[in-house]
């Protein structure tokens, strides 16, 4: 992945590609750009990956559609025979409305790209600094500054269970997720957070928040108002449970 979907780390794909190709030029290199597309610049002419994938819903487009980039001259061998109408690439018929929606979402994502990225970074940093400054015993997961995706905020709240905080905030109209969207139903601590050295309690108390080009300063101000209140309520419950 060019960007870690949980903690927003921007990976050095060019350096990784150079190392891989230096070891074996015939190695097929695929980059998952799902969390990079529309947020960071990625030029396949400067970083000549063999293949790359992007996802529609990650840029606020319709779910169920994405795109595969294949480097010119690189040949793919199909696994399942498709119909003639789909160039025998996949079985079934293209979902044209989803494709059109994805194209439109891409156009919107790259309109005023630099301005939008700058806007997201400003809101991201305001949210991070506000939470860390207002609430004790909090940890930022992942890097800071330009090594972090513009839209990503992942913070651990000690003495506060992430799933409970997710529910508490949703009652106030603030929708976040606890851990990775791919793994949170297992109610297990994120393997990513464990890998970067977080203890069980720290990983289990993490929530993931995303900002977008459509969010405004007042949205962040509202979040910074309700999160301390929610954390305080849950920590009070945590403390009372410890006394019994």
C-alpha positions as CSV (number, residue, x, y, z in Angstrom):
1,X,0.0,0.0,0.0
2,X,1.2,3.5,-0.9
3,X,-0.6,4.7,2.2
4,X,-1.4,2.7,5.3
5,X,-5.2,2.7,5.6
6,X,-5.1,2.7,9.4
7,X,-2.4,5.2,10.6
8,X,-1.9,7.1,7.3
9,X,1.8,6.4,6.9
10,X,3.0,7.4,3.4
11,X,5.2,4.6,2.2
12,X,8.4,5.2,0.2
13,X,7.1,3.3,-2.9
14,X,9.8,4.6,-5.2
15,X,12.6,3.3,-2.9
16,X,10.8,0.0,-2.4
17,X,10.4,-0.4,-6.1
18,X,14.0,0.3,-6.8
19,X,15.1,-2.3,-4.2
20,X,12.8,-5.0,-5.6
21,X,13.7,-4.4,-9.2
22,X,17.4,-4.2,-8.4
23,X,17.1,-7.7,-6.9
24,X,15.0,-9.1,-9.7
25,X,14.0,-6.9,-12.7
26,X,11.3,-9.4,-13.7
27,X,9.4,-9.1,-10.4
28,X,5.9,-7.8,-11.0
29,X,5.3,-4.8,-8.8
30,X,1.8,-3.8,-7.8
31,X,0.9,-0.7,-5.7
32,X,-2.3,-0.4,-3.8
33,X,-3.2,3.3,-4.2
34,X,-6.6,3.1,-2.6
35,X,-5.7,5.5,0.3
36,X,-3.3,7.6,-1.8
37,X,-5.6,8.4,-4.8
38,X,-7.0,11.9,-4.5
39,X,-4.8,12.7,-1.4
40,X,-1.2,12.5,-2.5
41,X,0.6,12.9,-5.9
42,X,1.6,9.6,-7.5
43,X,3.1,9.8,-11.0
44,X,3.4,6.4,-12.7
45,X,5.9,7.9,-15.1
46,X,8.2,8.8,-12.2
47,X,7.4,5.7,-10.2
48,X,7.0,3.0,-12.9
49,X,5.0,0.4,-11.1
50,X,3.7,-2.5,-13.2
51,X,0.2,-2.3,-11.9
52,X,-1.8,-0.1,-9.5
53,X,-5.3,-0.2,-8.1
54,X,-7.6,2.6,-7.0
55,X,-11.0,2.5,-5.3
56,X,-14.0,4.7,-6.0
57,X,-15.5,4.9,-2.5
58,X,-12.2,6.1,-1.0
59,X,-12.7,9.3,-2.9
60,X,-16.4,9.6,-2.0
61,X,-17.5,7.9,-5.2
62,X,-19.9,4.9,-5.5
63,X,-19.1,1.6,-3.8
64,X,-18.4,-1.5,-5.8
65,X,-16.1,-0.1,-8.5
66,X,-12.4,0.7,-8.9
67,X,-9.7,0.8,-11.5
68,X,-6.6,-1.2,-12.4
69,X,-3.7,0.6,-14.0
70,X,-1.5,-1.7,-16.1
71,X,1.8,-0.4,-17.4
72,X,2.0,-0.2,-21.2
73,X,3.6,-3.3,-22.6
74,X,2.8,-5.4,-19.5
75,X,0.6,-8.4,-20.4
76,X,-2.0,-9.8,-18.0
77,X,-3.2,-13.4,-18.2
78,X,-6.8,-13.7,-17.4
79,X,-7.9,-16.3,-14.8
80,X,-11.6,-16.5,-15.7
81,X,-12.9,-16.3,-19.3
82,X,-15.2,-13.4,-19.9
83,X,-17.7,-12.5,-22.5
84,X,-16.8,-11.1,-25.9
85,X,-18.5,-7.8,-24.9
86,X,-16.1,-7.4,-22.0
87,X,-13.0,-8.0,-24.1
88,X,-12.8,-11.4,-22.3
89,X,-11.3,-9.7,-19.3
90,X,-14.0,-10.6,-16.7
91,X,-17.2,-12.6,-16.7
92,X,-20.4,-10.4,-16.8
93,X,-21.3,-7.0,-18.0
94,X,-19.8,-3.7,-16.8
95,X,-21.9,-1.7,-14.3
96,X,-22.0,1.5,-16.4
97,X,-23.6,3.8,-13.7
98,X,-20.9,2.9,-11.2
99,X,-18.2,3.5,-13.7
100,X,-19.6,6.9,-14.6
101,X,-20.0,7.8,-10.9
102,X,-16.3,6.8,-10.4
103,X,-15.2,9.0,-13.2
104,X,-17.1,12.0,-11.8
105,X,-15.8,11.4,-8.3
106,X,-12.2,11.4,-9.8
107,X,-12.8,14.6,-11.6
108,X,-14.1,16.2,-8.4
109,X,-11.2,14.8,-6.3
110,X,-8.6,16.4,-8.6
111,X,-10.3,19.7,-9.0
112,X,-8.2,22.3,-7.1
113,X,-6.1,19.3,-5.9
114,X,-3.3,21.3,-4.2
115,X,-5.8,23.6,-2.5
116,X,-7.9,20.6,-1.3
117,X,-4.9,18.8,0.1
118,X,-3.7,21.9,1.9
119,X,-7.2,22.3,3.4
120,X,-7.3,18.7,4.6
121,X,-3.9,18.9,6.1
122,X,-4.9,22.1,8.0
123,X,-8.0,20.4,9.4
124,X,-6.1,17.2,10.2
125,X,-3.5,19.0,12.2
126,X,-6.2,21.1,14.0
127,X,-8.0,17.9,15.0
128,X,-4.8,16.1,16.1
129,X,-3.4,19.1,18.1
130,X,-6.8,19.8,19.6
131,X,-7.4,16.3,20.9
132,X,-3.9,15.8,22.2
133,X,-4.0,19.2,23.8
134,X,-7.5,18.8,25.4
135,X,-7.4,15.2,26.6
136,X,-4.8,13.6,28.8
137,X,-3.5,10.1,28.2
138,X,-3.9,10.1,24.4
139,X,-1.4,8.9,21.8
140,X,-1.2,9.8,18.1
141,X,-0.7,6.6,16.0
142,X,1.4,7.1,13.0
143,X,3.7,9.9,11.7
144,X,3.2,13.6,11.8
145,X,3.5,16.2,9.0
146,X,4.2,15.4,5.4
147,X,4.8,11.7,6.1
148,X,1.1,11.3,7.0
149,X,-1.9,11.2,4.6
150,X,-3.7,14.5,4.6
151,X,-7.0,13.0,5.7
152,X,-5.9,10.5,8.4
153,X,-6.3,10.9,12.2
154,X,-5.7,7.9,14.4
155,X,-5.6,8.4,18.1
156,X,-5.5,6.0,21.1
157,X,-7.4,7.0,24.3
158,X,-6.2,5.2,27.3
159,X,-8.8,4.0,29.8
160,X,-11.4,4.2,27.1
161,X,-12.5,1.4,24.8
162,X,-12.5,2.3,21.1
163,X,-15.8,0.6,20.2
164,X,-17.6,2.2,23.1
165,X,-16.2,5.7,22.1
166,X,-17.4,5.0,18.5
167,X,-20.9,4.4,19.7
168,X,-20.8,7.4,22.1
169,X,-19.7,9.8,19.4
170,X,-22.3,8.5,16.9
171,X,-25.0,9.6,19.3
172,X,-23.7,13.1,18.9
173,X,-23.6,12.9,15.1
174,X,-19.8,12.2,14.9
175,X,-19.0,9.1,12.9
176,X,-15.7,7.4,13.4
177,X,-14.4,3.9,13.3
178,X,-12.5,1.8,15.8
179,X,-9.5,0.3,14.1
180,X,-9.4,-0.8,10.5
181,X,-12.7,-1.0,8.7
182,X,-11.6,-4.4,7.4
183,X,-11.0,-5.9,10.9
184,X,-12.9,-4.0,13.5
185,X,-15.8,-6.6,13.7
186,X,-13.5,-9.1,15.2
187,X,-13.1,-6.7,18.2
188,X,-9.4,-7.5,18.2
189,X,-6.6,-4.9,18.5
190,X,-5.3,-3.7,15.2
191,X,-2.3,-5.7,14.1
192,X,-0.9,-2.5,12.6
193,X,-0.9,-0.8,16.0
194,X,0.5,-3.9,17.7
195,X,3.3,-3.9,15.0
196,X,4.3,-0.3,15.9
197,X,4.6,-1.2,19.5
198,X,1.3,-0.3,21.0
199,X,0.2,-2.3,24.1
200,X,-3.1,-4.1,24.1
201,X,-4.9,-1.3,26.0
202,X,-3.5,1.4,23.7
203,X,-4.4,-0.4,20.5
204,X,-7.9,-1.3,21.8
205,X,-8.6,2.3,22.7
206,X,-7.9,3.7,19.2
207,X,-10.3,5.4,16.8
208,X,-9.8,6.3,13.2
209,X,-11.1,9.6,11.9
210,X,-11.0,11.0,8.4
211,X,-11.3,14.6,7.1
212,X,-12.3,15.5,3.6
213,X,-12.3,18.5,1.3
214,X,-15.9,19.1,2.3
215,X,-15.3,19.5,6.0
216,X,-15.1,22.9,7.5
217,X,-13.4,24.5,10.5
218,X,-16.8,24.5,12.4
219,X,-17.0,20.7,11.9
220,X,-13.6,20.2,13.6
221,X,-14.6,22.6,16.4
222,X,-17.7,20.5,17.0
223,X,-15.7,17.3,17.1
224,X,-13.2,18.9,19.5
225,X,-16.2,19.8,21.8
226,X,-17.9,16.4,21.9
227,X,-14.9,14.1,22.0
228,X,-13.6,15.3,25.4
229,X,-17.1,15.0,26.9
230,X,-17.5,11.5,25.5
231,X,-14.1,10.4,26.7
232,X,-14.7,11.8,30.2
233,X,-18.0,9.9,30.5
234,X,-16.4,6.6,29.4
235,X,-13.4,7.0,31.7
236,X,-15.8,7.7,34.6
237,X,-17.5,4.3,33.8
238,X,-14.1,2.7,33.5
239,X,-13.0,4.1,36.8
240,X,-16.2,2.9,38.6
241,X,-15.8,-0.6,37.1
242,X,-12.3,-0.7,38.5
243,X,-13.5,0.1,42.0
244,X,-16.0,-2.8,42.1
